[in-house]
Amino acid sequence: MLTGSALYEAAYPYPHRRVAVVTVRTPDGTLLAEDVPVQTGSVSAQLQSRVTRSATFTLSADWMPLTSADVFSPHRAIVQISAGVGYPNGDRDLFPVFTGRVYSARLGADGEVTFRADDLAADVVVDDFEQPYASQQGASAVAEIRRMISDAYPHAVFGPDDVDDASVPRLVWDDDRGKALDDMASVLEARWYTLGNGSFVVRRLDYDGITVLGSLTDGPTGTLTSADIEVTADGVYNSVVVLADRLDGDTPIRAVERNLNAVDPYVYGGDFGKRVLKLRLQTATTPNEAQRAARSQLAAHGALVRQWEMDCVPDYRIEPGDTLDVSWRGLRDTQIIDSVTYPLNTGEAMSLSGRSRIESAPTP
């Protein structure tokens, strides 16, 4: 969760003026335009996607790019969208919600230009390997991830990460740089993605034992305006099988991890039945690594999930991956935020989706 000023903290729960602006630079950082007011639009941020953030926004017809030299030309325009609160004295509290490349511009009959942009991970995943690409065996996994990203996008900025680093096995990919990065991140039981300011990070996404960063509540002084709550068994398993190809071409390694805790409601063969997840992981090259991967996947997928879909007064400090205490109609819960939709125009709510594992009933 980003940090706001004391004035922002005081103003946010009450009626205030929203501000959204876009600044344009070239990939090497050369400034092309600054603080261009956004008329309408939104930014969606979804942790489950390699390209985590996508944006659409509209500007006046003056900004329609007609040549490669124009400010918003897709061949070079890297936009940063910032949104927040404007105060009567002209001061603002703005937070970066998107940084990425313009991919299209459409001039409509109404005289407005609608832009579509994807975050900088899109520049990375589109750069498929032209020839086999080998990892540097024994190197830091984080360093290898950064090397792969920098090869595709030399102007990349990194960190901060929150993983325990590990050494890299010998791996080779024929194509798909995004899959290679996914494999590298899986060594660390993490995801790689970009933040709103454009930085690339490698971070775990656990649903247990996470520090709460903020809260959303309903009621007269609250900012949570609606919530739908679902309990689901989708994606829940009590047995995980990891298959890992061997470097010598021999029979793949197979590791099986089951929930055999007789007092656990999700025990294998109990009331929850037998639910098996099979995964093929290139990064697990020894039986111990495969067993550890199976154990971590079982921990991640071994319980029912409580999902909240929420609307609230836009708080541009919130980012995917944040942990929030939420309260709606007397039901309280702690949610890890998976996705956020940031509105860039006045009058629209911010949408959030989150989840937590069900180890016990939520607090009444």
Residue pairs with C-beta under 8 A, 6 or more apart in sequence:
1 213
1 214
1 317
1 318
1 319
1 322
2 95
2 196
2 316
2 317
2 318
2 319
3 317
4 12
4 84
4 93
4 95
4 317
5 93
7 87
7 91
7 93
8 84
8 85
8 93
11 85
11 87
12 85
12 223
12 313
12 315
13 221
13 222
13 223
13 313
16 85
16 86
17 85
17 86
17 87
17 346
18 83
18 84
18 85
18 86
18 314
18 345
18 346
19 37
19 83
19 84
19 85
19 86
19 92
19 94
20 37
20 38
20 41
20 57
20 81
20 82
20 83
20 344
20 345
21 35
21 36
21 37
21 38
21 81
21 82
21 83
21 94
22 33
22 36
22 38
22 57
22 59
22 79
22 80
22 81
22 82
23 31
23 33
23 34
23 35
23 36
23 79
23 80
23 82
24 31
24 32
24 33
24 34
24 36
24 71
24 72
24 77
24 78
24 79
25 31
25 32
25 78
25 80
26 32
26 76
26 77
26 78
27 76
27 78
27 153
27 155
28 155
29 155
32 71
32 77
33 71
36 59
36 63
38 57
38 58
38 59
38 81
38 83
38 344
38 345
39 57
39 58
39 59
39 60
39 112
39 345
40 57
40 58
40 344
40 345
41 55
41 56
41 57
41 58
41 81
41 344
41 345
42 55
42 56
42 57
42 341
42 342
42 343
42 344
42 348
43 53
43 54
43 55
43 81
43 97
43 98
43 341
43 342
43 344
44 53
44 54
44 55
44 339
44 340
44 341
44 342
45 52
45 53
45 97
45 98
45 196
45 319
45 320
45 339
45 340
45 341
45 342
46 52
46 53
46 320
46 338
46 339
47 191
47 193
47 205
47 320
47 321
47 338
47 339
48 338
48 339
50 121
50 125
50 178
50 181
50 182
50 193
51 118
51 119
51 121
51 122
51 125
52 119
52 121
52 193
52 194
52 320
53 97
53 98
53 99
53 100
53 118
53 119
53 194
53 196
54 100
54 116
54 117
54 118
54 119
55 79
55 81
55 98
55 100
55 115
55 116
55 117
55 118
56 114
56 115
56 116
56 117
57 81
57 114
57 115
57 117
57 344
58 112
58 113
58 114
58 115
59 72
59 112
59 113
59 115
60 111
60 112
60 113
61 107
61 111
61 112
61 113
63 71
63 72
63 113
64 70
64 72
64 105
64 107
64 113
65 71
65 72
65 73
65 74
65 77
65 102
65 105
67 73
68 75
68 76
71 77
72 79
72 102
72 105
72 113
72 115
73 102
74 101
74 102
74 103
74 104
74 105
77 101
77 102
78 99
78 100
78 101
78 102
78 120
78 198
79 98
79 99
79 100
79 101
79 102
79 115
79 117
80 96
80 98
80 99
80 197
80 198
81 96
81 97
81 98
81 99
81 344
82 94
82 95
82 96
82 97
83 94
83 95
83 97
83 314
83 316
83 342
83 344
84 92
84 93
84 94
84 95
84 316
85 92
85 93
86 92
87 93
94 316
95 196
95 316
95 317
96 195
96 196
96 197
96 198
97 196
97 316
97 342
98 117
98 119
98 196
98 342
99 119
99 120
99 194
99 196
99 197
99 198
100 117
100 118
100 119
100 120
100 122
100 194
100 198
101 117
101 118
101 120
101 122
101 123
102 115
102 116
102 117
103 116
103 117
103 118
103 122
104 115
104 116
105 113
105 114
105 115
105 116
106 113
106 114
107 113
108 114
119 194
119 198
120 153
120 156
120 194
120 198
120 200
121 178
121 192
121 193
121 194
121 200
123 152
123 153
124 148
124 149
124 152
124 153
124 156
124 177
124 178
124 181
125 177
125 178
126 152
127 151
127 152
127 153
127 177
128 175
128 176
128 177
129 173
129 174
129 175
129 176
129 177
129 180
132 172
132 173
132 174
133 148
133 172
133 173
133 177
133 180
134 170
134 171
134 172
135 144
135 168
135 169
135 170
135 171
135 172
135 184
136 144
136 147
136 168
137 168
137 169
137 170
138 167
138 168
139 167
139 168
140 165
140 166
140 167
140 168
141 165
141 166
141 167
141 168
141 184
141 185
141 187
141 188
142 161
142 163
142 165
142 188
142 202
144 168
144 184
145 181
145 184
145 185
145 192
145 202
146 156
146 158
146 200
148 177
148 180
148 181
148 184
149 156
149 158
149 181
149 192
149 200
150 156
152 177
156 200
157 198
157 199
157 200
158 199
158 200
158 201
159 199
159 200
159 201
160 201
161 201
161 202
161 203
162 201
162 203
162 204
163 188
163 189
163 190
163 202
163 203
163 204
164 188
165 188
166 187
166 188
168 184
168 187
169 187
169 283
169 285
169 289
170 247
170 285
171 180
171 183
171 282
171 283
173 179
173 180
173 183
181 192
182 192
183 281
183 282
183 283
184 192
184 283
185 191
185 192
185 202
186 281
186 283
186 293
187 283
188 202
188 204
189 204
189 296
190 202
190 203
190 204
190 205
191 202
191 203
191 204
191 205
192 200
192 201
192 202
193 200
193 201
193 203
194 200
194 201
195 201
195 319
196 319
203 321
205 321
205 336
206 300
206 336
207 300
207 305
207 336
207 355
207 356
207 357
208 357
208 359
210 323
210 334
210 336
211 323
212 323
212 324
212 325
212 334
213 322
213 323
213 324
214 315
214 317
214 318
214 322
214 324
214 325
215 324
215 325
215 326
215 327
216 222
216 223
216 224
216 310
216 312
216 324
216 325
216 326
216 327
216 352
217 223
217 224
217 326
217 327
217 328
218 224
218 225
218 227
218 327
218 328
218 329
222 327
223 312
223 313
223 315
224 310
224 311
224 312
224 326
224 327
224 328
225 311
225 312
225 313
225 349
226 310
226 311
226 328
226 349
227 308
227 309
227 310
227 311
227 326
227 328
227 329
228 308
228 309
228 310
229 306
229 307
229 308
229 309
229 328
229 331
229 333
230 306
230 307
230 309
231 304
231 305
231 306
231 307
231 358
232 304
232 305
232 307
233 272
233 304
234 305
235 301
235 305
236 266
236 272
236 275
236 301
236 302
236 303
236 304
236 305
237 275
237 276
237 277
237 298
237 301
237 302
238 258
238 259
238 266
238 267
238 268
238 272
238 273
238 274
238 275
238 298
238 302
239 256
239 257
239 258
239 259
239 268
239 274
239 275
239 276
239 277
239 298
240 256
240 257
240 258
240 276
240 277
240 278
240 279
240 294
240 295
240 297
240 298
240 301
241 254
241 255
241 256
241 276
241 277
241 278
241 279
241 294
242 253
242 254
242 255
242 257
242 279
242 280
242 281
242 284
242 290
242 291
242 293
242 294
242 297
243 252
243 253
243 254
243 278
243 279
243 280
243 281
243 290
244 252
244 253
244 254
244 255
244 280
244 281
244 282
244 283
244 284
244 285
244 289
244 290
244 293
245 252
245 253
245 280
245 282
246 252
246 253
246 285
247 285
253 284
253 285
253 286
253 287
253 290
254 290
255 284
255 287
255 290
255 291
255 293
255 294
256 294
257 291
257 294
257 295
257 297
257 298
258 268
258 298
259 266
259 267
259 268
259 298
259 302
260 267
260 268
261 267
262 270
264 270
265 271
265 272
266 272
266 302
266 303
266 304
268 274
277 297
277 301
279 293
279 294
279 297
281 290
281 293
283 289
283 293
284 290
284 292
284 293
303 357
303 358
303 359
304 357
304 358
305 355
305 356
305 357
305 358
306 333
306 355
306 356
306 357
306 358
306 362
307 353
307 354
307 355
308 326
308 328
308 333
308 335
308 352
308 353
308 354
308 355
309 351
309 352
309 353
310 326
310 328
310 351
310 352
310 353
310 354
311 349
311 350
311 351
311 352
312 349
312 350
312 352
313 349
313 350
314 342
314 343
314 348
314 349
314 350
315 350
316 342
318 324
318 337
318 340
318 350
318 352
319 337
319 340
320 337
320 338
320 339
320 340
321 336
321 337
322 336
322 337
323 334
323 335
323 336
323 337
324 334
324 335
324 337
324 354
325 332
325 333
325 334
326 332
326 333
326 334
326 335
326 354
327 333
330 364
331 362
331 363
331 364
332 362
332 363
332 364
333 356
333 362
333 363
334 356
335 354
335 355
335 356
336 354
336 355
336 356
337 352
337 353
337 354
338 353
338 354
338 355
339 351
339 352
339 353
340 350
340 351
340 352
341 350
341 351
341 352
342 350
343 349
343 350
